[in-house]
Amino acid sequence: MVQPALLEKLEDHSEALQSEVLQYVELLLQSKRVASPIQSTESVEPKPLHGYGSWEGKMIMSDDFDEPMEEFKENM
């Protein structure tokens, strides 16, 4: 097991280093809890963030979008 080896190595070092190791272990445990929250028993389908048609109805183009602009008519 890892525990006896870990304890043996920690006993050989100062209390300050042992405290630092303890803080690091607590940080790892905390980040693991945040990274993997408790999953519910219900399966929830993720909503797609993008894809074909995802902007439908959110943008409006004018009817003369493809027509030449007035500012460029003299150059044509």
C-alpha positions as CSV (number, residue, x, y, z in Angstrom):
1,M,0.0,0.0,0.0
2,V,1.0,3.6,-0.5
3,Q,0.0,4.9,2.9
4,P,2.9,3.3,4.9
5,A,5.5,4.4,2.4
6,L,4.0,7.9,2.4
7,L,4.0,8.1,6.2
8,E,7.5,6.8,6.4
9,K,8.8,9.4,4.0
10,L,6.9,12.2,5.9
11,E,8.3,11.2,9.3
12,D,11.8,12.0,8.1
13,H,11.0,15.6,7.3
14,S,10.3,18.7,9.2
15,E,6.9,19.7,10.5
16,A,6.9,22.7,8.2
17,L,7.3,20.4,5.2
18,Q,4.7,18.0,6.5
19,S,2.2,20.9,6.9
20,E,2.9,21.9,3.3
21,V,2.3,18.4,2.1
22,L,-1.0,18.3,4.0
23,Q,-2.1,21.6,2.5
24,Y,-1.3,20.3,-1.0
25,V,-3.3,17.1,-0.4
26,E,-6.3,19.2,0.8
27,L,-6.0,21.3,-2.3
28,L,-6.0,18.2,-4.6
29,L,-9.0,16.9,-2.8
30,Q,-10.9,20.2,-3.1
31,S,-10.1,20.5,-6.8
32,K,-11.3,16.9,-7.4
33,R,-14.6,17.7,-5.7
34,V,-15.1,20.8,-7.8
35,A,-14.1,19.0,-11.0
36,S,-16.4,16.1,-10.5
37,P,-19.7,17.2,-8.8
38,I,-22.1,14.6,-7.6
39,Q,-24.0,13.2,-10.5
40,S,-27.8,12.9,-10.2
41,T,-29.5,9.7,-11.1
42,E,-31.3,11.5,-14.0
43,S,-29.6,11.6,-17.3
44,V,-29.7,15.1,-18.8
45,E,-28.9,15.6,-22.5
46,P,-26.5,18.4,-23.0
47,K,-27.9,21.2,-25.1
48,P,-25.8,21.8,-28.3
49,L,-24.1,25.1,-28.3
50,H,-23.7,25.4,-32.0
51,G,-24.6,23.7,-35.2
52,Y,-26.7,24.2,-38.3
53,G,-29.6,26.5,-37.7
54,S,-28.5,27.6,-34.3
55,W,-28.6,31.3,-35.3
56,E,-32.0,30.9,-37.0
57,G,-34.2,33.9,-36.3
58,K,-31.4,35.8,-34.5
59,M,-30.1,37.8,-37.6
60,I,-32.1,39.8,-40.1
61,M,-30.7,40.7,-43.6
62,S,-32.1,43.5,-45.6
63,D,-33.8,42.7,-48.9
64,D,-31.2,44.6,-50.9
65,F,-28.2,42.9,-49.3
66,D,-26.8,41.7,-52.6
67,E,-27.4,45.0,-54.4
68,P,-24.4,47.3,-55.0
69,M,-23.9,50.0,-52.5
70,E,-24.5,53.6,-53.4
71,E,-21.0,54.6,-52.4
72,F,-19.5,52.2,-55.0
73,K,-21.8,52.8,-58.0
74,E,-19.5,55.5,-59.5
75,N,-16.6,53.0,-59.5
76,M,-18.6,50.3,-61.4
